[in-house]
Amino acid sequence: MVGAGAAGLYAALCAAREGAAVTLVSAGPLAGSSSYWAQGGLAAALSLQDGPECHLADTIHAGRGAVRASAARVLCDEAPAAVRDLQDLGVAFDADRHGNLALGLEGGHSARRVVHAGGAATGRRIIRQLSALAAGDPGIRVIEGRRVGRVLTAGGRAVGVRLHDGAAIAAGAVVIATGGAAALWSRTTNPPGAIGGGLLLAHEAGAELADLELMQFHPTAVVGANGANRADGFLVTEAIRGEGARLLDARGERFVDELAPRDEVALAVQRQIDSSGRPSVGLDMRDVDPALFPNVVGALRRAGIDPERELVPVAPAAHYMMGGIATDLHGRASVPGLYAVGECSCTGLHGANRLASNSLSECFVFGARAARAAVAEPTPGPLPRDAERQPVRDPSISPGSRLALWRLAGLQRDGVGLRALARDAHALVRLIAAGALAREESRGAHLRLDRPALDPAMDGRHVCLRHDRQPALVNWT
């Protein structure tokens, strides 16, 4: 298991429950992943007024004609059981005064179906609990502070990994759960390590990547102001808008439905910024009970912003990559023995615009599925003789490449800028540009100024990338 975020921890625990011997490799200490900072919750149809079919309809609508319906159905059908399993594992989700799960409303959802733990501290609570369980599980060997530098292959299948210090580990199956790539962009809500390292590992092992052009930009990331540079990029969770926060323009007027899908809201915010010449719009949280979001309110106050008395300056920032390592509905990548789960994967679930809080649910639903499939793989064979001599790639990215991504593949892009980006020094930046050039339309989070219309012929098609061929447009069942 490569990565110790929500998906990696849960998949490791599920595999251990199946009787597998699991090695979990974490680049940092347990409970230090990007998932730890997740403010959103888990989307699951849990109330009598809701159901999986309604959740499915919202997911497909938000995804702008690019959702893989079979993946969305799996998520919507199995998410309620995932929530119950997490409760059995000791995760305490927020409840109302009657003891029932407190369900939140977020953008794009037609019903309250988002469960949280500690309000906006959901990621922190879940990661702490799963980390403690993984550390104490006799079936899981935890390796902290070491990074996987290469997926080892033999006979056309993944057979283990090589660490950056040269050590090699044999495995019947390799599960990549390294998180996303939003920190490749210079303005981001993600911590610095979210630079798509797992995508490069899979790509170099021969696996197919998909939909890398589909980066979701969160509409309400704090802009450093009022001495608040420390908070620049801090994400103000969408759940706050679900409780009544409003987005205001320079005249103090609303300009968008705050609970529309994220691509609509982010673009509306950016257009206000462009037309006004100001660096941000105002998020009005003054009518929201601060007790509902103590972590967010506390972070803003520490940064010099009092959300009970003043507007919070916000603007879009790179937040979540809908694309990643192409997988089937059990997490299998195109290389036998290789799996991917969580944000580094691409099942097609999110289409061109992820529905809020489906991502954490995805970690657990597809993490469990991948674990069950992975434990059925053949027992580890011998590693390649040159395993400890195979080169490893440094996934780090220069400030110049990060700025180029923001300028040329941000909320709006065009062919001229993307062709320039395709010559960037960083391999993953070049792949993102290749995917964006191949999608000659505008859809969801992908807005090409030179191709402003949605192309109906692209409905349901995914841009698939491999190092040995040109980008391909593929329909997934």
C-alpha positions as CSV (number, residue, x, y, z in Angstrom):
1,M,0.0,0.0,0.0
2,V,1.6,3.3,-1.2
3,G,0.1,6.2,0.8
4,A,-1.5,6.7,4.1
5,G,-4.4,9.0,3.5
6,A,-8.0,8.0,3.9
7,A,-8.1,5.7,0.9
8,G,-4.8,4.0,1.7
9,L,-5.5,3.5,5.4
10,Y,-8.9,2.1,4.8
11,A,-7.8,-0.2,2.0
12,A,-5.0,-1.5,4.2
13,L,-7.4,-2.2,7.1
14,C,-9.9,-3.9,4.7
15,A,-7.1,-6.1,3.2
16,A,-5.9,-7.0,6.7
17,R,-9.5,-8.0,7.7
18,E,-9.4,-10.4,4.6
19,G,-6.3,-12.0,6.1
20,A,-3.7,-10.4,3.9
21,A,-0.2,-9.3,5.1
22,V,-0.1,-5.6,4.3
23,T,2.9,-3.3,4.0
24,L,1.8,0.4,4.3
25,V,4.4,2.9,3.0
26,S,3.9,6.5,4.1
27,A,6.1,9.4,3.0
28,G,5.4,11.2,6.2
29,P,4.2,10.2,9.7
30,L,0.8,8.5,9.9
31,A,-2.0,11.1,10.3
32,G,0.0,13.6,8.2
33,S,-1.6,13.1,4.8
34,S,-3.7,15.6,2.8
35,S,-6.8,13.8,3.9
36,Y,-6.1,15.0,7.4
37,W,-7.0,18.6,6.3
38,A,-10.2,17.6,4.5
39,Q,-13.0,19.9,5.7
40,G,-15.8,18.2,3.7
41,G,-17.6,15.1,4.7
42,L,-18.9,11.9,3.2
43,A,-21.8,12.0,0.8
44,A,-24.3,9.1,1.4
45,A,-28.0,8.8,1.1
46,L,-28.9,8.1,4.7
47,S,-32.2,9.8,5.3
48,L,-35.8,8.7,4.6
49,Q,-36.2,11.7,2.3
50,D,-33.2,10.6,0.2
51,G,-32.0,7.6,-1.7
52,P,-29.2,6.2,-3.8
53,E,-31.1,7.1,-7.0
54,C,-31.4,10.7,-6.0
55,H,-27.7,10.8,-5.1
56,L,-26.9,9.2,-8.4
57,A,-28.9,11.8,-10.3
58,D,-27.1,14.6,-8.5
59,T,-23.7,13.1,-9.3
60,I,-24.4,12.6,-13.0
61,H,-25.9,16.2,-13.3
62,A,-22.8,17.7,-11.6
63,G,-20.4,15.7,-13.8
64,R,-21.5,17.5,-17.0
65,G,-22.1,14.5,-19.2
66,A,-18.7,12.9,-18.5
67,V,-19.6,10.7,-15.5
68,R,-19.1,6.9,-15.8
69,A,-22.6,5.9,-14.7
70,S,-21.5,2.5,-13.5
71,A,-18.9,4.0,-11.1
72,A,-21.4,6.5,-9.9
73,R,-24.0,3.8,-9.2
74,V,-21.4,1.8,-7.2
75,L,-20.6,4.9,-5.1
76,C,-24.2,5.9,-4.4
77,D,-25.3,2.3,-3.6
78,E,-22.4,1.5,-1.3
79,A,-21.7,4.8,0.5
80,P,-24.2,4.2,3.3
81,A,-22.6,0.9,4.2
82,A,-19.2,2.6,4.2
83,V,-20.4,5.2,6.7
84,R,-21.7,2.4,8.9
85,D,-18.4,0.5,8.7
86,L,-16.5,3.6,9.7
87,Q,-18.8,4.0,12.7
88,D,-18.1,0.4,13.6
89,L,-14.3,1.2,13.4
90,G,-14.8,4.0,16.0
91,V,-15.3,7.1,13.8
92,A,-17.8,9.4,15.7
93,F,-19.8,11.3,13.2
94,D,-21.8,14.4,14.3
95,A,-25.3,13.7,15.5
96,D,-28.3,15.9,16.3
97,R,-29.9,16.1,19.7
98,H,-31.9,13.0,19.1
99,G,-28.8,11.0,18.3
100,N,-29.4,10.7,14.6
101,L,-26.6,11.5,12.1
102,A,-26.5,15.3,11.4
103,L,-26.7,15.6,7.6
104,G,-25.3,18.7,5.9
105,L,-26.2,20.3,2.5
106,E,-23.6,21.2,0.0
107,G,-23.5,22.5,-3.6
108,G,-25.1,20.4,-6.2
109,H,-26.9,18.1,-3.7
110,S,-30.7,18.1,-3.8
111,A,-30.9,16.7,-0.3
112,R,-29.0,16.8,3.0
113,R,-26.7,13.8,2.8
114,V,-23.2,14.9,3.9
115,V,-22.0,13.5,7.2
116,H,-19.2,15.2,9.2
117,A,-17.1,14.5,12.2
118,G,-16.3,17.5,14.3
119,G,-17.8,19.9,11.8
120,A,-15.0,20.9,9.4
121,A,-12.5,18.6,11.2
122,T,-13.9,15.5,9.4
123,G,-10.6,14.5,7.7
124,R,-8.7,15.0,11.0
125,R,-11.0,12.8,13.0
126,I,-11.1,10.0,10.4
127,I,-7.4,9.9,9.8
128,R,-6.6,9.9,13.5
129,Q,-8.8,6.9,14.1
130,L,-7.8,4.9,11.0
131,S,-4.1,5.7,11.7
132,A,-4.4,4.3,15.2
133,L,-6.1,1.2,14.0
134,A,-3.5,0.6,11.3
135,A,-0.6,1.1,13.7
136,G,-2.1,-1.4,16.1
137,D,-3.1,-4.0,13.5
138,P,-0.8,-7.1,13.5
139,G,-1.5,-7.7,9.9
140,I,-0.2,-4.3,8.8
141,R,3.5,-3.4,8.7
142,V,3.8,0.4,8.7
143,I,6.9,2.1,7.1
144,E,6.9,5.8,7.8
145,G,9.1,8.6,6.5
146,R,10.1,6.8,3.3
147,R,8.9,7.3,-0.2
148,V,8.2,4.9,-3.0
149,G,10.3,5.9,-6.0
150,R,9.3,3.2,-8.5
151,V,6.8,0.5,-9.1
152,L,8.7,-2.7,-10.0
153,T,7.3,-4.8,-12.9
154,A,8.2,-8.3,-14.2
155,G,6.4,-10.2,-16.9
156,G,4.1,-7.3,-17.6
157,R,2.7,-7.1,-14.1
158,A,3.4,-5.1,-10.9
159,V,5.5,-7.2,-8.5
160,G,6.6,-4.7,-5.8
161,V,8.1,-1.3,-5.2
162,R,11.5,0.3,-4.8
163,L,11.9,2.9,-2.1
164,H,14.0,6.0,-2.6
165,D,16.7,4.7,-0.2
166,G,17.1,1.7,-2.6
167,A,15.2,-1.0,-0.6
168,A,12.9,-3.2,-2.6
169,I,9.6,-4.7,-1.4
170,A,7.9,-7.6,-3.2
171,A,4.1,-7.7,-3.3
172,G,1.4,-9.7,-4.9
173,A,-0.4,-6.4,-5.6
174,V,0.6,-2.8,-5.4
175,V,-2.1,-0.3,-4.4
176,I,-1.3,3.4,-5.1
177,A,-3.2,5.8,-2.7
178,T,-1.0,8.8,-2.9
179,G,-3.6,11.5,-3.2
180,G,-4.0,14.2,-5.8
181,A,-2.1,16.8,-7.8
182,A,-3.6,20.2,-7.1
183,A,-0.4,21.5,-5.5
184,L,1.1,21.4,-9.0
185,W,-0.8,24.7,-9.5
186,S,0.7,27.8,-7.9
187,R,-2.6,28.8,-6.2
188,T,-4.0,25.8,-4.4
189,T,-5.9,24.6,-1.4
190,N,-3.7,21.5,-1.1
191,P,-0.6,21.0,1.0
192,P,2.8,21.0,-0.8
193,G,3.1,17.3,-1.2
194,A,0.0,16.9,-3.4
195,I,1.9,17.0,-6.7
196,G,0.8,13.7,-8.3
197,G,3.7,11.5,-7.4
198,G,1.6,8.4,-7.6
199,L,0.4,9.3,-11.1
200,L,4.1,9.4,-12.3
201,L,4.8,6.1,-10.6
202,A,1.9,4.4,-12.5
203,H,2.8,6.2,-15.7
204,E,6.4,5.0,-15.6
205,A,5.2,1.4,-14.9
206,G,3.2,1.6,-18.1
207,A,-0.3,2.3,-16.7
208,E,-2.9,4.5,-18.4
209,L,-3.8,7.9,-17.0
210,A,-7.1,9.6,-17.8
211,D,-8.8,13.0,-17.6
212,L,-5.8,15.0,-16.3
213,E,-7.2,18.1,-17.8
214,L,-10.1,18.1,-15.4
215,M,-8.9,20.0,-12.3
216,Q,-11.6,21.3,-10.1
217,F,-11.1,24.8,-8.8
218,H,-12.7,25.5,-5.4
219,P,-14.5,28.8,-5.4
220,T,-13.9,29.9,-1.8
221,A,-10.2,29.8,-1.0
222,V,-9.0,32.7,1.2
223,V,-7.0,35.4,-0.5
224,G,-4.2,36.9,1.7
225,A,-5.6,40.2,3.0
226,N,-5.8,42.2,6.2
227,G,-2.4,40.8,7.2
228,A,-3.7,37.3,6.5
229,N,-1.0,36.0,4.1
230,R,-0.6,32.9,6.3
231,A,-4.2,31.9,5.3
232,D,-3.7,32.4,1.5
233,G,-5.3,29.4,-0.1
234,F,-7.1,28.2,3.1
235,L,-10.2,26.5,2.0
236,V,-13.5,27.6,3.4
237,T,-15.7,24.5,3.2
238,E,-18.7,24.5,1.0
239,A,-20.8,23.4,4.0
240,I,-20.6,26.9,5.3
241,R,-22.5,28.1,2.2
242,G,-24.9,25.2,2.9
243,E,-25.7,26.9,6.2
244,G,-26.4,30.3,4.6
245,A,-23.1,32.1,3.8
246,R,-23.4,34.3,0.7
247,L,-21.0,35.4,-2.0
248,L,-21.0,39.2,-2.6
249,D,-19.5,41.3,-5.3
250,A,-17.8,44.7,-4.9
251,R,-21.2,46.4,-4.4
252,G,-22.2,44.0,-1.7
253,E,-24.7,42.1,-3.9
254,R,-25.1,38.4,-4.5
255,F,-24.1,37.4,-8.0
256,V,-24.4,33.5,-8.0
257,D,-26.4,30.7,-6.5
258,E,-23.9,29.7,-3.8
259,L,-25.1,26.1,-3.9
260,A,-24.8,25.6,-7.7
261,P,-22.2,23.0,-8.7
262,R,-18.6,24.1,-8.2
263,D,-17.6,24.7,-11.8
264,E,-20.4,27.3,-12.0
265,V,-19.6,29.0,-8.8
266,A,-15.9,29.1,-9.3
267,L,-16.3,30.6,-12.8
268,A,-18.8,33.2,-11.6
269,V,-16.3,34.2,-8.8
270,Q,-13.5,34.5,-11.3
271,R,-15.5,36.6,-13.7
272,Q,-16.4,39.0,-10.9
273,I,-12.7,39.3,-10.1
274,D,-11.8,39.9,-13.7
275,S,-14.5,42.5,-14.2
276,S,-13.8,44.4,-11.0
277,G,-10.0,44.3,-11.0
278,R,-10.1,43.3,-7.3
279,P,-8.2,40.2,-6.1
280,S,-11.2,38.6,-4.4
281,V,-14.9,38.6,-3.7
282,G,-16.5,38.6,-0.3
283,L,-17.8,35.6,1.5
284,D,-20.4,36.7,4.0
285,M,-20.5,34.3,7.0
286,R,-22.0,36.8,9.5
287,D,-25.3,35.0,9.7
288,V,-23.7,31.5,10.1
289,D,-23.5,30.1,13.6
290,P,-19.7,30.0,14.3
291,A,-20.2,27.1,16.7
292,L,-21.0,24.9,13.6
293,F,-17.5,25.4,12.2
294,P,-15.1,26.1,15.0
295,N,-12.0,25.0,13.1
296,V,-12.7,27.3,10.1
297,V,-13.6,30.3,12.3
298,G,-10.6,29.7,14.5
299,A,-8.2,29.5,11.5
300,L,-9.6,32.7,10.0
301,R,-9.3,34.6,13.3
302,R,-5.7,33.5,13.7
303,A,-5.1,34.9,10.3
304,G,-6.6,38.3,11.2
305,I,-10.1,37.9,9.8
306,D,-13.1,38.0,12.0
307,P,-15.9,36.2,10.0
308,E,-18.6,37.3,12.5
309,R,-17.9,41.0,11.7
310,E,-16.3,41.2,8.2
311,L,-16.4,39.6,4.8
312,V,-13.9,36.8,4.1
313,P,-11.9,37.6,0.9
314,V,-12.0,34.5,-1.3
315,A,-11.1,33.5,-4.9
316,P,-10.8,30.1,-6.7
317,A,-7.8,27.8,-6.2
318,A,-6.9,24.4,-7.6
319,H,-8.5,21.9,-5.4
320,Y,-9.2,18.4,-6.8
321,M,-8.1,16.5,-9.8
322,M,-11.0,14.4,-11.3
323,G,-8.5,12.5,-13.4
324,G,-5.7,10.2,-12.4
325,I,-4.7,6.6,-12.8
326,A,-7.4,4.9,-15.0
327,T,-9.0,2.0,-13.1
328,D,-12.0,-0.3,-13.4
329,L,-14.7,-0.5,-10.7
330,H,-12.4,-2.5,-8.4
331,G,-9.4,-0.2,-8.5
332,R,-7.5,-2.2,-11.1
333,A,-5.1,-0.2,-13.3
334,S,-4.2,-1.2,-16.9
335,V,-1.1,-2.9,-15.6
336,P,-1.9,-6.3,-13.9
337,G,-1.3,-6.3,-10.2
338,L,-1.4,-2.5,-10.0
339,Y,-4.3,-0.7,-8.2
340,A,-5.2,2.9,-7.5
341,V,-7.7,4.3,-5.0
342,G,-8.7,7.8,-3.8
343,E,-7.8,11.0,-5.6
344,C,-4.9,9.5,-7.5
345,S,-7.3,7.2,-9.3
346,C,-9.8,7.9,-12.1
347,T,-12.8,5.6,-12.2
348,G,-14.8,8.2,-14.1
349,L,-17.0,8.8,-11.1
350,H,-16.6,12.5,-11.0
351,G,-16.9,13.3,-14.7
352,A,-15.9,16.9,-15.5
353,N,-17.0,18.4,-12.2
354,R,-16.9,16.5,-8.9
355,L,-20.0,16.6,-6.7
356,A,-19.0,18.0,-3.3
357,S,-18.1,15.3,-0.7
358,N,-18.2,12.4,-3.1
359,S,-14.4,12.2,-2.9
360,L,-14.2,11.0,0.7
361,S,-17.0,8.5,0.1
362,E,-15.0,7.3,-2.9
363,C,-12.0,6.6,-0.7
364,F,-13.9,4.1,1.4
365,V,-16.2,2.6,-1.2
366,F,-13.5,1.9,-3.8
367,G,-10.8,1.4,-1.1
368,A,-12.8,-1.6,0.1
369,R,-13.4,-2.9,-3.4
370,A,-9.7,-2.6,-4.3
371,A,-8.7,-4.4,-1.1
372,R,-10.9,-7.3,-1.9
373,A,-9.6,-7.6,-5.4
374,A,-6.0,-7.1,-4.4
375,V,-5.9,-9.9,-1.9
376,A,-7.0,-12.3,-4.6
377,E,-3.9,-11.6,-6.7
378,P,-1.2,-14.3,-6.9
379,T,1.4,-14.5,-4.1
380,P,4.5,-12.4,-4.6
381,G,7.1,-13.8,-6.9
382,P,10.8,-12.9,-7.2
383,L,11.7,-9.3,-7.8
384,P,13.6,-8.3,-11.0
385,R,17.3,-8.9,-10.6
386,D,18.0,-5.2,-11.1
387,A,15.3,-4.0,-8.7
388,E,17.6,-2.1,-6.5
389,R,19.4,-0.5,-9.5
390,Q,16.3,0.8,-11.4
391,P,16.3,4.6,-11.5
392,V,13.7,6.6,-9.5
393,R,12.3,10.0,-10.5
394,D,12.2,13.0,-8.3
395,P,8.5,14.2,-8.5
396,S,9.2,17.7,-7.3
397,I,8.2,20.7,-9.4
398,S,9.8,24.1,-9.9
399,P,8.0,27.4,-9.0
400,G,8.1,28.3,-12.7
401,S,6.2,25.2,-13.7
402,R,3.6,25.8,-11.0
403,L,3.0,29.3,-12.2
404,A,2.8,28.2,-15.8
405,L,0.1,25.7,-14.9
406,W,-1.9,28.4,-13.1
407,R,-1.5,30.9,-16.0
408,L,-2.0,28.5,-18.9
409,A,-4.2,25.7,-17.5
410,G,-6.2,27.5,-14.8
411,L,-9.9,28.1,-14.8
412,Q,-9.6,29.3,-18.4
413,R,-7.1,28.0,-21.0
414,D,-6.6,28.0,-24.8
415,G,-4.7,26.1,-27.4
416,V,-1.8,28.6,-27.6
417,G,-1.1,28.4,-23.9
418,L,-1.5,24.7,-23.7
419,R,0.9,24.1,-26.6
420,A,3.5,26.2,-24.7
421,L,2.7,24.2,-21.6
422,A,3.3,20.9,-23.5
423,R,7.0,21.9,-23.6
424,D,7.3,22.3,-19.9
425,A,10.2,20.6,-18.1
426,H,7.9,18.6,-15.7
427,A,6.6,15.3,-17.1
428,L,3.2,15.6,-15.4
429,V,2.7,19.2,-16.5
430,R,3.3,18.0,-20.1
431,L,0.7,15.2,-19.7
432,I,-1.9,17.6,-18.3
433,A,-1.3,19.9,-21.3
434,A,-1.7,16.9,-23.7
435,G,-5.0,15.9,-22.1
436,A,-6.3,19.5,-22.3
437,L,-5.3,19.8,-26.0
438,A,-7.0,16.5,-26.8
439,R,-10.3,17.7,-25.2
440,E,-11.3,20.2,-27.9
441,E,-14.4,21.6,-26.1
442,S,-15.4,23.2,-22.9
443,R,-17.0,21.0,-20.2
444,G,-17.3,21.4,-16.5
445,A,-13.9,22.4,-15.0
446,H,-12.3,22.5,-18.4
447,L,-13.0,25.8,-20.1
448,R,-11.1,26.4,-23.4
449,L,-11.6,30.0,-24.7
450,D,-10.8,28.8,-28.2
451,R,-13.3,25.9,-28.0
452,P,-16.0,27.5,-25.8
453,A,-18.9,25.1,-26.7
454,L,-19.6,21.7,-25.2
455,D,-19.3,19.1,-27.9
456,P,-22.1,16.5,-27.6
457,A,-19.9,14.0,-29.4
458,M,-17.6,14.0,-26.4
459,D,-20.4,13.0,-23.9
460,G,-19.1,10.1,-21.8
461,R,-15.6,10.2,-23.4
462,H,-12.4,10.2,-21.4
463,V,-9.0,11.4,-22.5
464,C,-6.6,8.5,-21.9
465,L,-2.8,8.9,-21.9
466,R,0.0,6.4,-22.2
467,H,3.7,7.1,-22.8
468,D,3.8,4.9,-25.9
469,R,0.9,6.4,-27.8
470,Q,-1.1,9.5,-28.6
471,P,-4.0,10.6,-26.4
472,A,-7.1,8.5,-27.0
473,L,-10.8,9.4,-26.5
474,V,-12.4,6.4,-24.9
475,N,-16.0,5.5,-23.8
476,W,-16.0,3.6,-20.5
477,T,-18.9,1.3,-19.6
